[in-house]
Amino acid sequence: MAQTTITSTSKTLLAEYTTVRRYTKFLCEPLEVEDYVVQPAAHVSPPKWHLGHTTWFFETFILKPYARGYQIFNEQYNYVFNSYYETVGARVVRTDRGNLSRPSVADVYRYRAYVDEQMEAFLCQGILAEDVAALVVLGLHHEQQHQELLLTDIKYILGHNPLFPRYAAGVEHWEAPAEEHVMLHIPEGQYEIGFQGSGFCYDNELGRHTTYLHEFAISSRLVTNGEYLDFIEDGGYRDFRYWHAEGWDWVTAQQAQAPLYWHLVDGERMYYTLQGLQQIKPDAAVCHVNFYEASAYAAWKGMRLPTEQEWEVASNQFKWGERWEWTGSAYLPYPGFKKAAGAVGEYNGKFMVNQMVLRGASMGTSVGHSRSTYRNFFHGEHQWQFTGIRLCESRSF
């Protein structure tokens, strides 16, 4: 195992560790203690669980195997805060996370403080194996993923409270779209996609390779609330012709009529934001639509969603990062992809089935955690992330 004397690197890792961990706590500061435990849906985790799970990651994958003499904070926490790592052992069923009144919120914060103290001491030792340093970096990006999940879960928790409470002022903002909406032309040809260069990326971005694309055009901006409202008012949720069969089943079962958090109050369209219930802003990019809704809207417009390859190739020609953007691509491995050994191998590869790729980032994405090669993925029915729509059309057929 290669060893590197880390003076500057360990200091850098410690600074990054401290920054990331503080930001997670910052996101929780506006919460009441009762908010930490609520789980209104199976895909939503209580904030308390996020705090514990991200701490468990550093304890399990860094401190236990590599910090000499480390004393586990609580042996039972492995069962409580393990998410999906079969390699690490049994765990609480995901749907039961909201049933855990214990450990208390105070206990979880004590757990975080204990692990932070131990991690700081570990990172200050001065010598760190390269593979261990890589695990620390992975843990930081893992926590940044959970920071966005934490924010979206908080919004789901508060947004399903009939009081529509405000989380915090100034958190969820919007930007007016570009003054001119144009379709950007991308010529037919061979293109390279996938991560290259230095810096962090996930394993599912690796394997830069050549892809052949037919001529296409892609929108210079995202679909707005006003444009999506036209789809609603034209009967988009009542016409099966625009929907995938599975999507139409979802519309029927959910009696869907609009994106998540849209409400009709005294005949006026309202939208729940992290700042409370507000009037819908027509020029803001539509948000909280699932893959079925995005595809149906595109079909209604006589267009389609871009593939993830098209999105990446064209991404340097438009502004992105306000919404996670649905693509028409299934989440599958790149050529040559191989899962890593052990628990780290469970991180991405085992989810490459029945999910769709999203590209870009969102207003909830942590600073330094976005890049054009990032491959996010969710099931087609999920609306609770900050998701939006960018249209595409073929030009050569």
KEDO-627580 format. One line per field, with one value per residue (C-alpha): residue number from 1; residue in three letters; x, y, z. Coordinates in nm, 2 decimals, always signed. Layout:
<vobas>
seq [NUM,...]
type [ALA,...]
x [X,...]
y [Y,...]
z [Z,...]
</vobas>
This chain:
<vobas>
seq [1,2,3,4,5,6,7,8,9,10,11,12,13,14,15,16,17,18,19,20,21,22,23,24,25,26,27,28,29,30,31,32,33,34,35,36,37,38,39,40,41,42,43,44,45,46,47,48,49,50,51,52,53,54,55,56,57,58,59,60,61,62,63,64,65,66,67,68,69,70,71,72,73,74,75,76,77,78,79,80,81,82,83,84,85,86,87,88,89,90,91,92,93,94,95,96,97,98,99,100,101,102,103,104,105,106,107,108,109,110,111,112,113,114,115,116,117,118,119,120,121,122,123,124,125,126,127,128,129,130,131,132,133,134,135,136,137,138,139,140,141,142,143,144,145,146,147,148,149,150,151,152,153,154,155,156,157,158,159,160,161,162,163,164,165,166,167,168,169,170,171,172,173,174,175,176,177,178,179,180,181,182,183,184,185,186,187,188,189,190,191,192,193,194,195,196,197,198,199,200,201,202,203,204,205,206,207,208,209,210,211,212,213,214,215,216,217,218,219,220,221,222,223,224,225,226,227,228,229,230,231,232,233,234,235,236,237,238,239,240,241,242,243,244,245,246,247,248,249,250,251,252,253,254,255,256,257,258,259,260,261,262,263,264,265,266,267,268,269,270,271,272,273,274,275,276,277,278,279,280,281,282,283,284,285,286,287,288,289,290,291,292,293,294,295,296,297,298,299,300,301,302,303,304,305,306,307,308,309,310,311,312,313,314,315,316,317,318,319,320,321,322,323,324,325,326,327,328,329,330,331,332,333,334,335,336,337,338,339,340,341,342,343,344,345,346,347,348,349,350,351,352,353,354,355,356,357,358,359,360,361,362,363,364,365,366,367,368,369,370,371,372,373,374,375,376,377,378,379,380,381,382,383,384,385,386,387,388,389,390,391,392,393,394,395,396,397]
type [MET,ALA,GLN,THR,THR,ILE,THR,SER,THR,SER,LYS,THR,LEU,LEU,ALA,GLU,TYR,THR,THR,VAL,ARG,ARG,TYR,THR,LYS,PHE,LEU,CYS,GLU,PRO,LEU,GLU,VAL,GLU,ASP,TYR,VAL,VAL,GLN,PRO,ALA,ALA,HIS,VAL,SER,PRO,PRO,LYS,TRP,HIS,LEU,GLY,HIS,THR,THR,TRP,PHE,PHE,GLU,THR,PHE,ILE,LEU,LYS,PRO,TYR,ALA,ARG,GLY,TYR,GLN,ILE,PHE,ASN,GLU,GLN,TYR,ASN,TYR,VAL,PHE,ASN,SER,TYR,TYR,GLU,THR,VAL,GLY,ALA,ARG,VAL,VAL,ARG,THR,ASP,ARG,GLY,ASN,LEU,SER,ARG,PRO,SER,VAL,ALA,ASP,VAL,TYR,ARG,TYR,ARG,ALA,TYR,VAL,ASP,GLU,GLN,MET,GLU,ALA,PHE,LEU,CYS,GLN,GLY,ILE,LEU,ALA,GLU,ASP,VAL,ALA,ALA,LEU,VAL,VAL,LEU,GLY,LEU,HIS,HIS,GLU,GLN,GLN,HIS,GLN,GLU,LEU,LEU,LEU,THR,ASP,ILE,LYS,TYR,ILE,LEU,GLY,HIS,ASN,PRO,LEU,PHE,PRO,ARG,TYR,ALA,ALA,GLY,VAL,GLU,HIS,TRP,GLU,ALA,PRO,ALA,GLU,GLU,HIS,VAL,MET,LEU,HIS,ILE,PRO,GLU,GLY,GLN,TYR,GLU,ILE,GLY,PHE,GLN,GLY,SER,GLY,PHE,CYS,TYR,ASP,ASN,GLU,LEU,GLY,ARG,HIS,THR,THR,TYR,LEU,HIS,GLU,PHE,ALA,ILE,SER,SER,ARG,LEU,VAL,THR,ASN,GLY,GLU,TYR,LEU,ASP,PHE,ILE,GLU,ASP,GLY,GLY,TYR,ARG,ASP,PHE,ARG,TYR,TRP,HIS,ALA,GLU,GLY,TRP,ASP,TRP,VAL,THR,ALA,GLN,GLN,ALA,GLN,ALA,PRO,LEU,TYR,TRP,HIS,LEU,VAL,ASP,GLY,GLU,ARG,MET,TYR,TYR,THR,LEU,GLN,GLY,LEU,GLN,GLN,ILE,LYS,PRO,ASP,ALA,ALA,VAL,CYS,HIS,VAL,ASN,PHE,TYR,GLU,ALA,SER,ALA,TYR,ALA,ALA,TRP,LYS,GLY,MET,ARG,LEU,PRO,THR,GLU,GLN,GLU,TRP,GLU,VAL,ALA,SER,ASN,GLN,PHE,LYS,TRP,GLY,GLU,ARG,TRP,GLU,TRP,THR,GLY,SER,ALA,TYR,LEU,PRO,TYR,PRO,GLY,PHE,LYS,LYS,ALA,ALA,GLY,ALA,VAL,GLY,GLU,TYR,ASN,GLY,LYS,PHE,MET,VAL,ASN,GLN,MET,VAL,LEU,ARG,GLY,ALA,SER,MET,GLY,THR,SER,VAL,GLY,HIS,SER,ARG,SER,THR,TYR,ARG,ASN,PHE,PHE,HIS,GLY,GLU,HIS,GLN,TRP,GLN,PHE,THR,GLY,ILE,ARG,LEU,CYS,GLU,SER,ARG,SER,PHE]
x [+0.00,+0.16,+0.21,+0.24,+0.36,+0.07,+0.14,-0.04,-0.28,-0.39,-0.44,-0.65,-0.86,-0.91,-1.03,-1.26,-1.39,-1.47,-1.64,-1.86,-1.96,-2.05,-2.27,-2.48,-2.54,-2.62,-2.89,-3.05,-3.04,-3.39,-3.55,-3.76,-3.67,-4.00,-3.89,-3.59,-3.79,-4.07,-4.08,-4.39,-4.29,-4.08,-3.82,-3.78,-3.55,-3.58,-3.31,-3.19,-3.11,-2.91,-2.71,-2.64,-2.58,-2.32,-2.14,-2.16,-1.99,-1.67,-1.68,-1.73,-1.51,-1.23,-1.20,-1.28,-1.04,-0.76,-0.76,-0.55,-0.73,-1.06,-1.35,-1.69,-1.94,-2.23,-2.23,-2.60,-2.56,-2.43,-2.78,-2.96,-2.76,-2.64,-2.83,-2.79,-2.45,-2.51,-2.13,-2.15,-2.44,-2.81,-2.99,-3.32,-3.57,-3.57,-3.95,-3.90,-3.64,-3.92,-4.02,-3.70,-3.76,-3.42,-3.14,-3.26,-3.16,-2.92,-2.76,-2.71,-2.54,-2.32,-2.23,-2.14,-1.92,-1.74,-1.67,-1.56,-1.31,-1.17,-1.16,-0.98,-0.72,-0.68,-0.63,-0.37,-0.14,+0.06,+0.08,-0.21,-0.23,-0.34,-0.64,-0.74,-0.73,-0.94,-1.20,-1.21,-1.27,-1.55,-1.70,-1.71,-1.88,-2.12,-2.21,-2.26,-2.50,-2.69,-2.69,-2.90,-3.12,-3.15,-3.28,-3.52,-3.64,-3.69,-3.90,-4.11,-4.16,-4.26,-4.44,-4.68,-4.76,-5.10,-4.95,-4.70,-4.43,-4.14,-3.80,-3.58,-3.57,-3.37,-3.30,-3.50,-3.45,-3.53,-3.38,-3.55,-3.47,-3.25,-3.42,-3.42,-3.52,-3.34,-3.28,-2.90,-2.79,-2.55,-2.41,-2.39,-2.06,-1.85,-1.80,-1.61,-1.81,-1.72,-1.49,-1.14,-0.87,-0.78,-1.01,-1.29,-1.55,-1.77,-1.69,-2.00,-1.85,-1.53,-1.45,-1.44,-1.55,-1.66,-2.03,-2.19,-2.47,-2.72,-2.78,-3.01,-3.12,-3.15,-3.32,-3.11,-3.31,-3.54,-3.92,-4.09,-4.39,-4.59,-4.51,-4.59,-4.92,-5.02,-4.98,-5.20,-5.47,-5.47,-5.56,-5.22,-5.29,-5.62,-5.48,-5.31,-5.16,-4.87,-4.77,-4.58,-4.80,-4.63,-4.66,-5.03,-5.07,-4.90,-5.13,-5.44,-5.32,-5.21,-5.49,-5.20,-5.29,-4.98,-4.61,-4.54,-4.61,-4.86,-5.19,-5.51,-5.60,-5.92,-5.88,-5.52,-5.22,-4.98,-4.65,-4.49,-4.13,-3.88,-3.99,-4.35,-4.65,-4.61,-4.77,-4.63,-4.38,-4.45,-4.09,-3.93,-3.81,-4.07,-3.96,-4.05,-4.17,-4.09,-3.97,-4.32,-4.43,-4.12,-4.16,-4.54,-4.47,-4.21,-4.45,-4.72,-4.47,-4.39,-4.03,-3.84,-3.59,-3.22,-3.02,-2.75,-2.49,-2.66,-2.69,-2.32,-2.20,-2.42,-2.38,-2.10,-2.35,-2.62,-2.64,-2.71,-2.73,-3.07,-3.26,-3.16,-3.26,-3.43,-3.28,-3.43,-3.15,-3.17,-2.91,-2.66,-2.29,-2.04,-1.82,-1.56,-1.73,-1.64,-1.77,-1.50,-1.45,-1.62,-1.87,-1.75,-1.85,-2.21,-2.21,-2.33,-2.32,-2.59,-2.85,-2.80,-3.16,-3.50,-3.38,-3.34,-3.04,-3.06,-2.78,-2.66,-2.72,-2.98,-3.01,-2.98,-2.65,-2.36,-2.08,-1.81,-2.04,-2.14,-1.98,-2.11,-2.02,-2.21,-2.47,-2.76,-3.03,-3.38,-3.69,-3.93,-4.21,-4.01,-4.08,-3.93,-3.59,-3.53,-3.60,-3.68,-3.72,-3.50,-3.64,-3.46,-3.55,-3.39,-3.30,-3.17,-3.48]
y [+0.00,+0.32,+0.58,+0.95,+1.21,+1.44,+1.77,+1.99,+1.71,+1.63,+1.99,+2.03,+1.72,+1.84,+2.18,+2.02,+1.77,+2.05,+2.26,+1.98,+1.86,+2.21,+2.27,+1.97,+2.10,+2.44,+2.29,+2.16,+2.48,+2.61,+2.28,+2.22,+1.90,+1.74,+1.79,+1.56,+1.24,+1.26,+1.02,+1.10,+0.87,+0.56,+0.75,+1.03,+0.99,+1.18,+1.45,+1.27,+0.97,+1.17,+1.31,+0.97,+0.79,+1.04,+1.01,+0.63,+0.63,+0.79,+0.57,+0.25,+0.30,+0.52,+0.51,+0.14,-0.01,+0.26,+0.46,+0.26,+0.20,+0.35,+0.29,+0.25,+0.50,+0.26,-0.09,-0.07,+0.23,+0.01,-0.15,+0.19,+0.40,+0.15,+0.24,-0.03,-0.19,-0.56,-0.61,-0.43,-0.62,-0.60,-0.27,-0.11,-0.13,+0.20,+0.25,+0.22,+0.50,+0.74,+0.49,+0.54,+0.77,+0.66,+0.74,+1.09,+1.40,+1.49,+1.15,+1.17,+1.51,+1.37,+1.09,+1.34,+1.54,+1.22,+1.10,+1.45,+1.47,+1.13,+1.21,+1.54,+1.36,+1.09,+1.35,+1.53,+1.23,+1.35,+1.03,+0.89,+0.60,+0.71,+0.47,+0.59,+0.95,+0.86,+0.70,+1.03,+1.22,+0.98,+1.02,+1.40,+1.37,+1.11,+1.37,+1.64,+1.40,+1.37,+1.74,+1.78,+1.48,+1.64,+1.96,+1.79,+1.56,+1.87,+2.03,+1.71,+1.69,+2.06,+2.07,+1.79,+1.97,+2.15,+2.46,+2.49,+2.62,+2.82,+2.65,+2.95,+3.28,+3.31,+2.93,+2.85,+3.11,+3.14,+3.31,+3.44,+3.24,+3.37,+3.66,+3.46,+3.10,+2.92,+2.57,+2.50,+2.30,+2.01,+1.85,+1.48,+1.31,+1.13,+1.27,+1.19,+1.16,+1.06,+1.21,+1.31,+1.50,+1.53,+1.57,+1.36,+1.17,+0.87,+0.54,+0.55,+0.85,+0.67,+0.50,+0.80,+0.67,+0.77,+0.79,+0.86,+1.12,+1.21,+1.57,+1.72,+2.05,+2.12,+2.40,+2.69,+2.70,+2.50,+2.48,+2.74,+2.72,+2.92,+2.69,+2.38,+2.54,+2.56,+2.18,+2.14,+2.37,+2.19,+1.87,+1.72,+1.51,+1.38,+1.26,+0.92,+0.98,+1.18,+0.93,+0.61,+0.33,+0.32,+0.70,+0.68,+0.42,+0.66,+0.95,+0.73,+0.58,+0.92,+1.13,+1.36,+1.70,+1.91,+1.90,+1.83,+2.12,+2.29,+2.39,+2.55,+2.80,+3.00,+2.95,+3.07,+2.86,+2.85,+2.67,+2.55,+2.66,+2.64,+3.00,+2.90,+2.91,+3.15,+3.25,+3.05,+3.25,+3.20,+3.27,+3.03,+2.69,+2.43,+2.21,+1.88,+1.69,+1.33,+1.15,+1.06,+1.42,+1.54,+1.29,+1.37,+1.74,+1.68,+1.46,+1.73,+1.98,+1.73,+1.70,+1.47,+1.46,+1.46,+1.14,+1.18,+1.17,+1.45,+1.65,+1.62,+1.70,+2.01,+2.12,+2.38,+2.57,+2.64,+2.74,+2.44,+2.39,+2.53,+2.20,+1.83,+1.76,+1.44,+1.26,+0.98,+0.75,+0.45,+0.43,+0.17,+0.12,+0.28,+0.05,-0.13,-0.04,-0.27,-0.26,-0.21,-0.48,-0.47,-0.22,+0.06,-0.16,-0.12,+0.25,+0.29,-0.03,-0.22,+0.05,+0.02,-0.11,+0.05,+0.41,+0.71,+0.94,+1.31,+1.55,+1.89,+2.00,+2.21,+2.49,+2.23,+2.09,+2.16,+2.39,+2.19,+1.89,+1.94,+1.87,+1.81,+1.44,+1.37,+1.09,+1.13,+0.87,+0.82,+0.60,+0.75,+0.83,+1.04,+1.42,+1.53,+1.62,+1.96,+1.83,+2.01,+1.97,+2.06,+1.98,+1.83,+1.73,+1.52,+1.70,+1.43,+1.21]
z [+0.00,-0.12,+0.16,+0.11,+0.36,+0.37,+0.53,+0.28,+0.17,+0.53,+0.60,+0.29,+0.37,+0.72,+0.60,+0.35,+0.61,+0.85,+0.59,+0.46,+0.80,+0.92,+0.62,+0.70,+1.05,+0.90,+0.68,+1.00,+1.20,+1.10,+1.20,+1.51,+1.70,+1.58,+1.22,+1.26,+1.29,+1.03,+0.73,+0.52,+0.23,+0.18,-0.04,+0.21,+0.51,+0.84,+0.88,+1.20,+0.99,+0.74,+1.02,+1.16,+0.83,+0.70,+1.03,+1.02,+0.68,+0.82,+1.13,+0.93,+0.63,+0.78,+1.16,+1.23,+0.98,+0.98,+1.31,+1.56,+1.89,+1.77,+2.01,+1.84,+1.97,+1.98,+1.83,+1.75,+1.53,+1.24,+1.23,+1.26,+1.01,+0.74,+0.42,+0.16,+0.22,+0.23,+0.28,+0.62,+0.76,+0.85,+0.88,+0.96,+0.67,+0.48,+0.53,+0.91,+0.95,+1.07,+1.35,+1.54,+1.83,+1.96,+1.93,+2.01,+1.81,+2.09,+2.08,+1.71,+1.74,+2.02,+1.77,+1.51,+1.75,+1.87,+1.51,+1.40,+1.69,+1.60,+1.23,+1.30,+1.51,+1.24,+0.96,+1.17,+1.19,+0.89,+0.70,+0.50,+0.25,-0.09,-0.09,+0.25,+0.14,-0.16,+0.08,+0.28,-0.03,-0.13,+0.21,+0.17,-0.17,-0.02,+0.25,-0.02,-0.19,+0.13,+0.18,-0.13,-0.03,+0.32,+0.17,-0.06,+0.22,+0.45,+0.17,+0.14,+0.51,+0.55,+0.22,+0.33,+0.65,+0.61,+0.77,+0.49,+0.73,+0.61,+0.63,+0.59,+0.40,+0.08,+0.04,-0.27,-0.53,-0.90,-1.20,-1.50,-1.82,-2.10,-2.28,-2.60,-2.63,-2.92,-3.03,-3.04,-3.34,-3.28,-3.59,-3.66,-3.57,-3.32,-2.97,-2.66,-2.33,-1.98,-1.71,-1.79,-1.61,-1.25,-0.95,-0.81,-1.00,-0.93,-1.09,-1.31,-1.49,-1.59,-1.91,-2.14,-2.48,-2.83,-2.91,-3.24,-3.25,-3.52,-3.59,-3.32,-3.16,-2.79,-2.61,-2.48,-2.16,-1.93,-1.97,-1.75,-1.51,-1.76,-2.04,-1.83,-1.72,-2.09,-2.10,-1.79,-1.92,-2.26,-2.08,-2.07,-1.76,-1.91,-2.25,-2.25,-2.59,-2.44,-2.17,-2.15,-2.04,-1.70,-1.68,-1.75,-1.48,-1.24,-1.34,-1.29,-0.96,-0.82,-0.98,-1.08,-1.21,-1.17,-1.05,-0.69,-0.45,-0.69,-0.52,-0.64,-0.36,-0.41,-0.79,-0.79,-0.87,-0.57,-0.51,-0.19,-0.16,+0.12,+0.20,+0.23,+0.00,-0.29,-0.62,-0.91,-1.10,-1.48,-1.58,-1.33,-1.45,-1.37,-1.09,-0.92,-1.23,-1.27,-1.58,-1.68,-1.67,-1.85,-2.13,-2.16,-2.18,-2.45,-2.65,-2.62,-2.77,-3.05,-2.92,-2.68,-2.39,-2.48,-2.43,-2.17,-2.44,-2.63,-2.31,-2.22,-2.57,-2.58,-2.22,-2.29,-2.51,-2.25,-1.88,-1.65,-1.28,-1.17,-1.20,-1.24,-1.60,-1.70,-2.00,-2.21,-2.11,-1.89,-1.62,-1.75,-1.72,-1.96,-2.17,-1.95,-1.62,-1.33,-0.98,-0.71,-0.46,-0.12,+0.01,-0.22,-0.51,-0.39,-0.43,-0.80,-1.00,-0.82,-0.90,-1.28,-1.34,-1.38,-1.33,-1.56,-1.58,-1.49,-1.58,-1.45,-1.09,-0.90,-0.65,-0.38,-0.50,-0.27,-0.39,-0.57,-0.63,-0.99,-1.33,-1.68,-1.66,-1.33,-1.38,-1.13,-1.14,-1.00,-1.07,-1.32,-1.07,-0.83,-0.82,-0.49,-0.62,-0.79,-1.14,-1.46,-1.83,-2.13,-2.48,-2.77,-3.13,-3.40,-3.72,-3.95,-3.99]
</vobas>
